């Protein structure tokens, strides 16, 4: 993968992005397979959803909106 997403992540990313699109609060994202957890350090106000291995979707809530969504290998 040079740019874009890893093809093996496509289906899971669709599910995660749909959940983020409809979520208005963190409780809306409490699915066991998401492994939702808060980040620390410079990303303290951000949250992480597990995609696969070291890959995560990170984001933050502002009011009822999700913003700064990123697909990254942050480990």
C-alpha positions as CSV (number, residue, x, y, z in Angstrom):
1,X,0.0,0.0,0.0
2,X,1.6,3.2,-1.1
3,X,-1.4,5.6,-0.9
4,X,-5.0,5.0,0.1
5,X,-6.1,2.1,2.2
6,X,-5.0,-1.5,2.6
7,X,-7.5,-3.5,0.5
8,X,-8.0,-6.1,3.3
9,X,-9.3,-3.2,5.5
10,X,-11.9,-2.0,3.1
11,X,-15.0,-3.8,4.6
12,X,-14.1,-3.0,8.2
13,X,-13.4,0.7,7.3
14,X,-16.8,0.9,5.7
15,X,-18.4,-0.3,8.9
16,X,-16.4,2.0,11.1
17,X,-17.0,5.1,8.9
18,X,-20.7,4.4,8.8
19,X,-20.8,4.1,12.6
20,X,-18.8,7.4,12.9
21,X,-21.1,9.1,10.5
22,X,-24.2,8.2,12.5
23,X,-22.7,8.6,16.0
24,X,-23.6,11.6,18.2
25,X,-21.8,10.4,21.3
26,X,-19.2,7.8,22.3
27,X,-21.8,5.3,23.6
28,X,-22.8,4.9,19.9
29,X,-19.4,3.4,19.2
30,X,-19.2,0.9,22.0
31,X,-18.9,-2.3,19.9
32,X,-16.6,-5.1,21.1
33,X,-14.8,-5.4,17.8
34,X,-14.0,-1.6,17.7
35,X,-11.9,-1.7,20.9
36,X,-12.7,2.0,21.4
37,X,-10.3,3.8,23.7
38,X,-9.0,7.3,24.4
39,X,-5.6,8.4,23.3
40,X,-3.0,10.1,25.4
41,X,-0.2,12.6,25.1
42,X,-0.5,15.0,22.1
43,X,-3.7,13.2,21.0
44,X,-5.4,13.4,24.4
45,X,-8.8,14.6,23.1
46,X,-8.8,11.9,20.4
47,X,-10.2,8.4,20.4
48,X,-9.1,5.2,18.6
49,X,-11.0,2.4,16.9
50,X,-9.1,-0.8,16.1
51,X,-9.0,-1.8,12.4
52,X,-6.3,-4.6,12.3
53,X,-2.9,-5.2,13.7
54,X,-1.4,-1.7,14.2
55,X,-4.0,0.1,12.1
56,X,-6.5,2.4,13.7
57,X,-9.1,5.0,12.9
58,X,-8.5,8.0,15.2
59,X,-10.9,10.9,15.6
60,X,-12.4,13.3,18.1
61,X,-15.9,14.5,19.0
62,X,-16.8,18.2,19.0
63,X,-20.3,18.4,20.4
64,X,-22.2,15.7,18.6
65,X,-19.9,15.7,15.5
66,X,-16.9,13.5,14.7
67,X,-14.0,15.3,13.2
68,X,-10.3,14.8,12.3
69,X,-10.9,11.2,11.2
70,X,-7.6,9.6,10.3
71,X,-6.6,6.0,9.2
72,X,-3.1,5.4,10.5
73,X,-0.6,2.9,11.7
74,X,0.3,4.7,15.0
75,X,2.2,2.0,16.9
